[in-house]
Each structure stands twice: as structure tokens, then as C-alpha cells.
Amino acid sequence: STLEAAEPLLRARPALAPLARALAAHPDYRGHAQLRLPARASGAWEALDGITGQLSPSDAVTWSAGLRRLRAVCEVLGERYTDATPVEVAVMVEAAEAEVRALCEWADTGARPDGELLVFSLRLPWRVRWGAGLRESARRAVTQLLEHHAHDGEAERRRRTRLTHAVLDPPYPLPVAVTRPRPRSHSHSQPGPHPLPHPLPPPRPRVRPAEDERLAPGDLPGPWGSVLVRPDASGAIWLGAGVPYVAPFAGHQRELLAEGGAPELPSPAEWLSRTTPVGVGVIEVVGRDAVNPDAALHEPLAADVADPAEGLDGLAVVVDTELRPWLRRAGGSEVSIPVYGSCALIGRTDPAGRLLAALADAHGWDLTGRYEPTPAKVSIGAPAGAATTATVLPRVAFPDGTVLAPRRWRIDPGGPGGAASPAERYLAWRRVVEALGVPNPAYVRTGPDTPELLIRTDSPLIVRSLFDRLPPGTPRLELVEPAASPEHWPLTDEAGAHYAAELAVDWACADYWTEPPHGTGRPT
């Protein structure tokens, strides 16, 4: 990989979560429907502008004026952050947060918002060009990951189980039709009804077939997906989570990545169109109750949208015998594949959104759960007080050195966190991480739905901030080893400093479309 100088870029914008909570505080607006953020938007400003059309003329003027003031402050912050002093940056941040609070308080008649009010996106002062060797290593590692799960069979079994529960006992009823297996010839005779295979078949034996053995349809990972990859300087690959969604990172960050003279990036919608065969429609699934509405921002994927807030009348589900669900509009003959383009969880409170999310998920494998090897339980004594318990999960790697799951340590936070003072808490923390052999730095995660943060485990300030911000009742802290030590991180600047890197590798499986659903065309 090589580094090229580029202009650093900071973009500041309001966080959508507090504004969404403020708008949702009232069940109706002036006798009409509750104000809502748009079902999908490329960015936060577009989402907030979408509120304006729902307001009365006088309220629209107030809302638009507040957005203009907020945007002006955020733009100045982005332009000046490289040469401003820390005090000047703090003043600009406070001014932007004051505008966010004013909008929230106006929407919620005086309630003070909580949580983070601003989101910052930073592009470092260089552009990375990955060499052919790393590209090939990433391609080989992702292929190996998908083949491993195909031959293991557990990811496919989980996919079928989730879909079976969603369709057989749906929280939101939709008409369901199930098709018979089609002959291997390209017959277009109308398939008749066929019962769902329930209960599910047992998992396949965990035996790796010969390299040239053709995968059965149930062994295919789906039409597309995205896998996180962490390389090191030697070219070794550490695999992260994988999701069955269409370019979720590229769609979320495309606006920032494309600024400042960056090379033209492919649009996720264009990529989706190229990888979907003629005759198969695309319906984008959206939700109004995303756990993190900021993470749900992404470029639109398709013109046809299934929005739970607008109802699902006229939609029917067609499930083929591989338990892959398709959608069909009333009166139409074309089947469409449901797609989702974000990693934000939807369907928490909305049964219709939960069903749509399950249908989109059911075309691929969710690999967000790491491989779970046999753990070891350990207890670390303390000079005074109770011992700290921890679970140690070893590293799991393929024979060629590609890491399927890094080493992890799950620690009871009540041990170090129960110390009487910050200084004693830090010393207790250091005893635990040193006894466990946790590297420095390491990733930390405070819950299953929280992102990993790379931290210095020997920093008193970071340790104090970590425990001070820990939600009450947190059952465990999970520490994860990074991809190699800092001196072996893959990126090096002119001064010789090393940097870690994480890539989102989007993949497509052409074989998925060799047997399209009835009535569709062949891939072009």
C-alpha cells in the first residue's frame, strides 16, 4: 500500500438521534400525523430538510432558519479545524451544540436533549492506494471465509431458521406462496404450491469436500455482502464481521470519501443494478425505528421502496424451496429481491419493519457473530476485595495464517470498576490486563451492539473515561487483540509512523443467479 498526500477534511453535522427523539415526543402534530425523519436519506442535512415539508408555513420558517444557522456553524468548524486553537474549536463546538439544543427544545416544547449532539467525520491528510498483493490477499481471505461457512453449514442453518420463524409466524401478516423445486433444465412452467420444509433439516456434517466439488444452492452465501478486513504489514488478513447487505459502509460514507478530488467512487445503486440479472426487480427495505438513525444514513439503492410506515398492502412474499424470499407487487408478475443497505438495526418496535428486515436478511449469511472457540475461565486475585473473573477465547486461524477470530478477553467490569478511587481502579485494571496478557493497544467493546474502540490499555485518562461512561449494569467488557502490534501495522507515513487500517470488502456471488426464480431472465 502507498500513501499520497491529500487535504485533511472534517465534516461536522448534528446527530439525528436526539432530534428524532424530540420529534417523536408528540403522537401528532397540529392534529396530523407525528413528525418523522424521512425513511431514507443520503445524509443528515437531507434528512433534516425532509422535516420542513411536514410543518405548517410558520413552523417551517422557524425550522429552516434554525437549520441554516446550525449548518453555517458546522461549515465554519469544518473549514477552520486544521488551524484553529483548541479553545477556538471548543467555542465553535459549543455554538453548534447550542443550535442543536434549540431545535430539540423547539420540537419538544422545552425538553433538554441528552446524548451526543454532534457527529464528526474526519478524513486524514492522505489517500491510500492498496497494492495488487493486498487486493489478492483480501479476495482470497473473504473467499476462504465464505467457503468455510458453506462447508460448516451453521450460517445457512441460522439463515433458514430466522426466515422460517419470520414467515410461518409473522408479526405482520403478508400473503405467502411457496414454489416447488424447478428442474435443472430451463423450464418456465408455472410452479405449484409446496409446503415449507419445517422442521428444519439437521446441519450438514462438518466435512470439507474436495476443492472441485460444486456447491449446492444452499451452500451459496447470497448474492452479495460486505466483510470487514484488517491487514497487517506482512499481508496477513484478520477477518471481522460480515453482513448480507449491499455496500453498507460505502453507501454510508460515500459523500465524505468522494470529496476533495478523490477518484470517482461507484454508486451502490449502480453496483446493485450491475449485479442483478434482467427480470429480477429490486425493492429497498427501510425502517423508521432504527436503533441508531445516524448509522442508517446511506445512498438510496432502488426506486421501489417497502416502507413500513406506509403499510405493506399489495405486497406478497414468494419463498422458493431454498427458503429465499422474494417480493411481488399486487397485479405484477415480476419478482423482486428485498435489499437493505445499512448496518443499523430496524424493526425494534415496528412489526412490519421487523418482517421486512428478516426478508432482506434471508438472502445471505449474517456473519456478525464471531466464531466461538472453546473458552477458558480464569480468576485474577486482588490484594483486597473480590477477585475478577474473565473468559479467555483463543485466536482461531486458517492453516495459511488468515485469522478467523482474534484472541478475546471478556472481563467482569465489577472487579476493577468496584475500586474506591480512580487511582485504585486504574491499578486494579492494570493488574487484570497484565495477568491476562492483553496487548497494548487493544480494542474494547462494552456491549454486543456497540462498536469496537482501539484504546491504549495503559492510559489512566482512557481507563477513567471508559469506566465513567460505562452504562450501569454492563455485564462485561470485551477486549480484542488488534491485527499485529503497532510496528507491524500496514500503513506508514513519511516520518515512519505506523497506522492500523480496516477495510470494508464488498463481494458478489455470480453463481447465486444461475437458477433465478420462475419467470426471470438470465444474468447478462
N, C-alpha and C positions, 0 to 999 in steps of 0.2 A: 504494500500500500504506500502511496505517496501523499504528502500534504502540499496544498497550494494555498498561498495567501489569499484571503478574502476579507471583505469588510465584515466586522462583527455586527450583529443585529440583535436588538432587543425589542420585543413586542409586549406591551402591557395591555391588558384588557380586563373588564370586570368578570368576576366569577359568576356563572349563571345560577349556581345552587342557591345562594341567599335570595336572589331576585325571584327565582322560581317559587321559593317558599313564601315570599311576601305576596306574590300574585295569587298563590293558591290559598291564602288565608281566608278568602271570602268565597262562599259557594256560588255566588253570582255577581254580576257587575251591572249595576243600574237596571236590575230586573232581567238581565240577559244571561247568557252562559258565562261560566267562570273564565277569566282571562288565562290564556295558556301560551307558553312558548311554542313556536312552530314545531311540527313533528320532525322536521329535519332542516338543517342549515349548515352551510359550509363553514361559518364562523360565528363568534359570539355577537358581533355587531349586526350581522344579518338576522340572527335570532331575535335580538332586542328590537330591531327595526320592525320585525314582524308583529310586535305588540301594538304598534301605532294604529294599524288598520282596525283593531278591535275596540278602540277607545272612542269616546264622544269627541266632537271637534275641540272643545275647550281642554279636555284632558289630553288629547293628542298633542296639542301645542305645548303643554307643560312637560309631557314625557319626552317629546322630541328636543326641547330646549335642554333638558337635563342630560340627554344622551350626547348632544353636541358639546356641552361643557366637559363632560367626562371624557369624550373622545379627544378633545383638544389637549387635556392634561396628559392623557396616556401617550399621545403622539409626541409631546414635548419630552416626556420621560424617556421614550424610546430614542429620540434624537440626541439627547444630552447625556445619556448614562455613561458613555465612554470617557467624557472629560469633566463631568460634574464631581464635586466633592461628596463624600458620604453624607454630610449634613444636607447638601442640596438635594441629593437623591431622596433622603428621608422626608424632606419637606414636600417634594413632588408626590411621593407615595401617599403621604397623609392627605394631600389635596385630592388625589384620585379616590382614595377610600372615603373621603367626606362626600364626594359626589355620589358614590355607590350607596352610602348610607342614606343620603337624601332621597334617592329613587326608591329604596326599600321602604323607608318611613312613609313616603307619599303613598306607595301602593298598599301598605299595610296599616294605614292610619296611625302611624306613630310607633310601631314596634321596632326596636333596635335589632338589626341583623346580627347573627352570630357566625362564627367560622371565618375562613379566609375570604377576603373581599376582592382580591385581585389575582390574576393568573399571569405569570411571566414566562415567555418563551425566549430562549437565548440561543443564538447561533454563534459558535465560537469563531475566532478570526482566521479560519482556514477552511478549505474544502478538501475532502478526502476522495482519492481515486483508488479504488481497490484493484489490485493486480489480478491477472488471469489465474494465478495459483490459488488465491483465496476464493475466487469465484468457484473454481472447480472443487475446492475442499468443502465449501458451503453446500454446493449442489450434491456432492457425494454424501455428506453427513445427513442432509434432510431426506434424501432418498433412502439411506440406511435406516433412519428413524421410522419412516413410513412403512418400509418393508418389515421392520421388527414388529411393529404393531399389527401389521397384516398377518404375520405368521403366528403371533401370540394370540390374537383373536379377542382380547379383552376389550379393546377400544370399540370394535364392531359390536360386541355384545352389549356394551353400555349404550351405544347409539340406538340399537334396536329396542332396548328396554325403555329408554326415555320416550321414544316415539310411540311405542305400544301403549304406555300409560297415558300419553297425551291424546291419542286418537280413540282408544277404547273407553276411556273415562274422562272426556274433555271437560275442562272447567267452563268452556264456552262452546255450545253445540254448533257444529258445521256439518253439512252433508258429507258423508264419506263413501267413496266407492273404492273397491279393491280389484285389481286386474289379475288375470291368470298369467302364468309364465308364458312368454312368447316363444315360438320355435326359433331355433338358431338361424333359420332362413329368414329373409327379409319380408315375411308375410305382413300384410296390413289388414288382416281380418280383424273384426271387432272383438276384443277380449270380453269374456263374460265375467260375472261376479265370482269371487273366490274368497273363502274365509281367511281371516288373518291367522298366521301361524302362531297360535297362543295356546299353551305356554311356550316360551321360547326354547329353542334347541339348546343343548348343553354346549359349552365352549369347546372349540376345536383343540385337539392335543397340541401342546406347545413343542412342536417338532418343526424345524426349519426344513422346507423342501429343497430340492435341487435348484440351483440358480436359474436354470432354464425352464422351470415349471411355470406355466401360465397361471396368473392369479384368477380366482373365481370372482364374479361380480361383488360378492360380499367382502372380498379382500381389498377392494379398491377404497382408498382413503376419502374419496369425494371428488368433486370437480375442481376444487381449489382450496386454498388455506394459506395460513401465514405462521411461520415458526421463528421464534427469537433465537439468535445465534450469537455466541460470544467467542471470538477467536483470540488466540494468543500469538506471540511473535513467531513461534515455530510453525504456525499454520494449523495447529491442533484446534478442533472445534468443540466448544461446550454448548450443548443444546439446552434451550429453555422451553417455555410454554409454547403450545401450538393450538390455534383456533381455526374452526372451519368457516372463516369469514373472508370477504373479498377486500384485500388490501387495507386492513383497518388502520395501520399506522400511516401509510402513505396518504390515505384519504383524510386522516385527521390533521396531519402536519403539512400537507401539500402547499398550502398558502405560504407558510414560512419558508419551506425548502425551496420554493420557486422564486423567492425574492432575491434581489441583489445580483442579477446576472448569472444565476445558476443555470445549468443545462436544462433544456425542456424536459419536464417530467411527464410520463404517461398518465393520463387521467384514469382513475379506477373504473369509471364508466366505460371508457373506450376499451380498456383491457378486458372488462367483463364482456363487452359486445364481441370482441375478437375470439374469446374462448368459449362462447355459447353457440351451438350449431343453429343453422337456419331451421325455423319451425318451432323452436323452443322459446317461449316468452320468458320474460324476467319480471317478477313482482318484488319490489323492495319492501321489506318489513320494517316498520318503525314503531316506536313506543313513546308514550307521553310521561312515563313514570320512571325514567332512568335513575338508578341509584346515584350516578354522577353525570348530570346533564352536560358538564364541560367535556367529559370523555366521549360523549355521544356525538359531538360535532364532527361532521365529515361531509365530503362532497356527495351530492346525490348520485345514486348508482343507476336508476332507471326511471322512466317517466311514469310507469304504473306503480302505484303505492298502495299497500294494505295498511291502513291507519285504524287502530282500534277505536279511536275517539269518534270516527265517522261510521262505525259499525261495519260488520262483515257480511251484510246481506248481499246475496248474489255471488258469493264465493263458495266453491266446493273443493274438497280435498280428494285427490286421486292418489291412492297408495299402491305402488307396484309390489310385486312379490318379493323384492329385496328390501321391503319396508323403506322405500324412499318416497316421500310425499311430494306431490305436485299440486298446484292450484289451478282451478279453471273458473273463469268468469261465466256468469249465467248467460246462456244463449250462445256461447262461443265453443269452438272445437279445439282451439289451441290450448295446450297445457303449458304452464309456466312454472319455473323453478323459483321458490321463495329464497331471497338472499338477504343477508344482513351485513352491514359494513362497519360495525363498531364493536369494541370490546365492552361497552357499557351494558350492564345488566338491566334488562327491561322485563316487565311482567310481574313486578313485585306485588303491586296492588290491583292490577288490571288483568282479569282472567283472559280477555281477548288477546292482550299483548303477550301474556304467558304462552298461550297456544301458538300464536304466530312465531314467537321466538323458538319454541320447540320444533316447529316445522322447518324453520330455516336451519336450525342446528342439525337436523336429522339427515342432511345430505353429506355430512362429513364427520370426522372424528374430533372430539374435544380432547386435546392433549394438555390441558392446563394443569391437571393433576400430575405431579412428578411421579416417576417410578419409585415405588416404596420398597426398598430392600429390608431385610430383617434388622430391626433396630436393637440397640443396646441401651439398657437403663443404667445410669450411673448416679451416684450421690456424692456431692462435694461437701466435705465438712467445713465448719466455720469455727473461729476461735470462741465465739459466743453466739448463742441462738441456734435456730434450726438449720439443718443442712439444706443445700439447694439440690433439687433433683433435676436431672436432664436426660433427654433421649438423644442418642447419637445414631445418625443414619450414615452408613459408609458411602463413599463415592462408587458409582456404577458406570463402567465404561465398556465400549465395544472392544474387540480384540485389536483394532487398529489405533486405539487411543482416544477415539471420539467419546466424549463424556456424555452419557445419557442423563445422569443425575449427579450433581455435585455433592460433596460432603455437607451434612447439615447437623445443627445442634439446636434442639428445642429445649428452652430453659424456662423453668418456673420463675416468673418475674418477682414473685413474692419473696424470694431469697435475698438478692441484692436490694430490691426495692423496699424491703422492710427495715433497712438501716435507719438509725435515729437522725442522721445528718447527711447532707450531700457528700461530705468528705468520706464518711464511713461507707456510704452507698457506693462511691467510686472504688474504694479499696475492696469492698466485697465483690463488686463487678469484676475487678482485675483478677481476684483470686479465682473466680469461676472460669473466665475465658482462658486464663493461663493453664489451669488444671485440665481444661478440655482440649487445649491445643488449637484454639480458634486463631486463624491467621489475622494479620493486621495489614490492610483494611479487610473488612468483610461486609457482606450485605446483611441487612436486618429487615425483618418483616414482623409487624405486630398483629397481623390477623390474616385469614385466608383471602380476604378481598382487598387487602392493602398492597401498594406497590413495594418492591424492594428498594431500600436505600443503601447506597455504599457509604459506610462510615469508617472513621478511624476508631478502633476499639480502645485506644489508649488516650483519647482526648477527654479530659474532665468536662469541658464545655459540652461536647456532643453527648456524653453519657448523661449529664444532668438534664439536657434538653430532651433526650429520649425518654427518661423516666418521668419528667414533669409533664410531658404531653401524652403519656400512656393512658388510654381510656380506662376508667375503673372496671375491674372485673376481667381484664385481659388475661386469658388463660395461659398464654405462653408467648415467649419471644422466639422467633426462629432466626438463627444465624446461618448464613450460607457462604461457603468458600467462593472467592472470585475465580475467574479464569486466569490462573497463574499469579505469581507475585508481581508487584509493580514494575520491576526491572524487565519483565517479560511481557508487558502489555504491548499490543500490536502497533500503536501509533507513536511516532517520535517526532518532536519538532526540531527546529534548527539548533536549539540550545541543548538538545539531548534528553529532554524530559519525556517520560513515557505516559501514555494515556490509555485507559480502558476503552473498549468500544462494544456496542451491542447493535446488531443488525436485525431488521425485520425482513425475513426472506419470504417472498410471496411465491407460491408454486401453483401449477395447474396440472391436472391429470387428463391427458388426451384420451386415454382408454376408457374413461368414465362414459364417454358419449358413443362408444361403438355399438351400444344397444340402447338407443334412445327410446323414450316411452312411445306408445302407439300414436301413429299419425304425425310424427315429427320427421323432419328431414335429416339427412346425414350431415356430419360435420364438413365444413368447407376447408 
